[in-house]
Amino acid sequence: MNNSLFRLEKKTAVVTGGGSGIGRAVAELFASQGATVAIIELNQSAADDVAEGITAAGYNAEALACNVTLQNEMINAFNGIAERHGGIDILVNCAGIAHIGKLDTTSEQDFDKVYNVNVKGTYNSMLAAIAHMKKKQKGAILNLASIASSVGLPDRFAYSMSKGAVVTMTLSVARDYIKEGIRCNCISPARVHTPFVDGFLKRTIPARKKRCLINYQRHNPSAEWHNQKRLPSWHCISVPRKPLSLPGPTTRSMEDSSV
């Protein structure tokens, strides 16, 4: 990938879940491409660590402790970001949680928890950003879905539900706001070995599967999070490009447009 094509100068990018994993990689890359990055993270110290690393490298970032499940908290945070930086140009929704369980082994409490973070959190973030993008008549939203949204993964009932909702919300927003210059896309990674995912798997899978996981990581380096971080750039750049030949509403959402 030619980084000269992916410059984000004079853009303000908000990255939820930017304190670790894919979110951290996106925040660091976007900052290196010239964007001012606002990292929204439940864990303040994790957000601070990423922001401090970015600023130490000579780029621009700030950290905000915020709960994506609380709408008023998110709206206030986005309003503050827009006021400080002259608007919001890019939103990348990386905040999310996982859960292991089938339909009859997923409690209502666990279902609600996954829904609140992965579905409502994505909704809250987009709602908080869209008003600022409408003012500029341009913007780019990128949601992190999952391969679980389109295939049947065993023991991932609530998680698959939540990522399916992310995909369909993305399609709706893409249709509703393309005429206002706002693009909305999602990407659906397979298993990416972020620190969160590896820690989660090691806590929840048997010892034999742990050995399989170690072998998988050894022989599949492309599954590491730091090798996946460039894909979000494609959806958020400002250079014109030809529309992709994709079915459905996302085709129009990726036509020639500036963020």
C-alpha positions in Angstrom: 0.0 0.0 0.0 1.3 3.4 -1.0 1.0 5.6 2.1 1.2 8.7 0.0 -2.3 7.9 -1.2 -3.7 7.7 2.3 -3.0 11.1 3.8 -5.5 12.4 6.4 -4.2 15.9 7.0 -6.7 18.4 8.5 -9.0 15.5 9.4 -10.4 14.7 12.8 -10.9 11.0 13.4 -12.7 9.4 16.3 -11.7 5.8 17.2 -13.8 4.0 19.7 -12.1 1.1 21.5 -8.8 2.8 20.6 -6.9 1.7 23.7 -5.9 -1.8 22.4 -6.0 -4.2 19.5 -7.4 -3.1 16.1 -8.6 0.2 17.5 -5.1 1.1 18.8 -3.6 0.1 15.4 -6.1 2.3 13.6 -5.5 5.2 15.9 -1.7 5.0 15.5 -1.9 4.6 11.7 -4.4 7.4 11.1 -2.3 9.8 13.3 0.8 8.9 11.3 -1.2 9.7 8.1 -1.8 13.2 9.5 -5.2 13.0 11.2 -5.9 14.4 14.7 -7.2 11.3 16.5 -9.6 11.2 19.4 -9.4 7.9 21.2 -12.6 6.9 23.0 -12.0 4.1 25.5 -13.6 2.8 28.7 -10.2 2.2 30.2 -8.7 5.7 30.6 -5.2 4.5 31.3 -5.2 2.4 28.1 -6.4 5.4 26.1 -3.8 7.6 27.7 -1.0 5.2 26.9 -1.9 5.2 23.2 -2.4 8.9 23.0 0.9 9.6 24.7 2.7 7.2 22.3 1.2 9.0 19.4 2.1 12.5 20.6 5.6 11.3 21.5 6.0 10.3 17.9 5.2 13.8 16.8 1.5 13.3 15.9 -1.8 14.5 17.3 -4.1 12.6 19.6 -6.2 12.9 22.7 -7.7 10.4 25.0 -11.2 10.3 26.4 -12.7 7.9 29.0 -16.2 7.2 27.8 -18.8 4.4 28.0 -20.2 3.7 24.5 -23.4 2.3 26.0 -24.4 5.7 27.5 -25.8 8.0 24.8 -25.6 11.3 26.6 -22.0 10.6 27.5 -21.1 9.9 23.9 -22.9 12.9 22.5 -21.2 15.2 25.0 -17.8 13.6 24.2 -18.3 14.1 20.4 -19.6 17.6 20.9 -16.4 18.4 22.8 -14.2 16.9 20.1 -15.9 18.8 17.4 -15.6 22.1 19.3 -11.9 21.6 19.9 -11.0 20.4 16.5 -13.5 22.1 14.1 -15.7 19.2 13.5 -15.5 15.4 13.0 -14.5 13.9 9.7 -14.0 10.2 10.4 -15.5 7.7 12.9 -14.1 4.2 13.3 -16.2 2.0 15.6 -13.9 -0.6 17.1 -15.3 -0.9 20.6 -16.8 -4.3 21.3 -16.9 -7.4 23.5 -17.2 -11.1 22.9 -19.2 -13.9 24.4 -19.2 -17.7 24.2 -22.5 -19.5 24.3 -25.3 -21.1 22.3 -28.9 -19.9 22.4 -29.8 -22.0 25.4 -26.6 -21.3 27.3 -26.7 -17.5 26.8 -28.3 -15.8 29.8 -30.5 -12.7 29.3 -27.9 -10.7 31.2 -25.1 -11.8 28.9 -27.2 -11.2 25.8 -28.1 -7.7 27.0 -24.4 -6.9 27.8 -23.3 -7.9 24.3 -26.1 -6.0 22.7 -25.5 -2.9 24.7 -21.8 -2.6 23.8 -21.7 -4.0 20.3 -25.0 -2.8 18.9 -26.1 0.1 21.0 -22.6 1.3 21.3 -22.2 1.5 17.6 -25.6 3.2 17.3 -24.6 5.8 19.9 -21.3 6.5 18.3 -22.9 7.0 14.8 -25.7 9.1 16.3 -23.1 11.3 18.1 -21.0 11.8 14.9 -23.7 12.2 12.2 -24.9 15.7 13.2 -21.3 17.0 12.9 -20.8 15.3 9.6 -24.1 16.7 8.2 -22.9 20.2 9.1 -19.9 19.6 6.8 -21.9 17.6 4.2 -19.2 15.0 4.2 -17.7 12.3 6.4 -16.7 8.7 6.6 -18.0 6.1 9.1 -16.4 2.7 9.4 -17.8 0.0 11.6 -16.0 -3.2 12.7 -18.3 -6.2 12.1 -17.1 -9.8 11.9 -17.2 -12.9 9.8 -19.6 -14.1 12.5 -22.2 -11.8 10.9 -22.5 -13.9 7.8 -21.5 -17.5 8.8 -22.6 -19.7 11.6 -19.9 -19.8 14.2 -20.5 -22.4 16.9 -21.0 -21.1 20.5 -21.2 -17.4 19.4 -24.9 -16.8 19.4 -25.0 -13.4 21.1 -21.8 -12.2 19.4 -23.0 -13.2 15.9 -26.3 -11.5 16.6 -24.5 -8.2 17.5 -22.2 -8.2 14.5 -25.1 -9.0 12.1 -26.8 -5.9 13.5 -23.7 -3.9 12.8 -23.8 -4.9 9.2 -27.4 -4.0 8.7 -27.1 -0.7 10.5 -24.2 0.1 8.2 -26.3 -0.6 5.1 -29.1 1.6 6.4 -26.8 4.5 7.2 -25.0 4.2 3.9 -28.3 4.5 2.1 -29.7 7.3 4.3 -26.8 9.7 4.2 -24.9 9.2 0.9 -26.7 12.2 -0.6 -25.3 14.3 2.2 -21.7 13.3 1.4 -21.4 10.8 4.2 -20.1 7.3 3.5 -20.7 4.4 5.8 -19.0 1.0 5.4 -18.0 -1.9 7.5 -15.3 -4.6 7.4 -15.8 -8.1 8.7 -12.5 -9.7 9.9 -12.1 -13.3 10.7 -10.2 -14.1 13.9 -7.6 -11.4 14.5 -5.2 -12.0 17.4 -5.5 -8.9 19.4 -4.4 -8.9 23.0 -8.2 -9.0 23.9 -8.9 -12.0 21.7 -5.9 -14.0 22.8 -6.6 -13.3 26.5 -10.3 -14.2 26.0 -9.5 -17.5 24.2 -6.9 -18.5 26.8 -9.4 -18.0 29.6 -12.2 -19.9 27.9 -10.7 -22.8 25.8 -9.2 -26.1 26.9 -5.5 -26.7 27.2 -5.4 -28.8 24.0 -7.0 -26.0 22.0 -4.5 -23.5 23.5 -1.7 -25.5 21.9 -3.6 -25.4 18.6 -4.0 -21.6 19.0 -0.3 -21.2 19.6 0.5 -23.2 16.5 -2.1 -21.2 14.5 -0.5 -17.9 15.5 3.0 -19.2 14.7 2.0 -20.2 11.1 -0.5 -17.5 10.4 1.2 -14.1 11.1 -1.3 -12.3 8.9 -3.9 -12.9 11.6 -2.0 -10.7 14.0 -3.7 -7.3 14.6 -0.7 -5.3 13.6 -0.9 -6.8 10.1 -4.6 -5.9 9.8 -4.5 -2.2 10.6 -4.2 -0.8 7.1 -7.6 -1.9 5.7 -9.6 0.8 7.5 -7.5 3.5 5.8 -9.0 2.5 2.4 -12.5 3.4 3.6 -11.6 6.8 5.1 -9.2 8.4 2.6 -9.9 11.7 0.8 -8.7 10.9 -2.7 -11.3 10.2 -5.4 -11.7 6.6 -6.5 -13.9 4.6 -8.9 -16.9 2.8 -7.5 -16.4 -0.9 -6.7 -18.6 -3.5 -8.3 -20.3 -4.6 -5.2 -24.0 -5.6 -4.8 -26.4 -3.6 -2.7 -26.3 -0.2 -1.1 -22.6 -0.1 -0.3 -21.7 0.4 -3.9 -23.0 3.9 -3.9 -21.5 4.6 -0.5 -18.0 4.1 -2.0 -18.3 6.2 -5.1 -16.0 9.1 -5.8 -16.2 11.3 -2.7 -14.1 13.4 -0.4 -14.2 13.0 3.3 
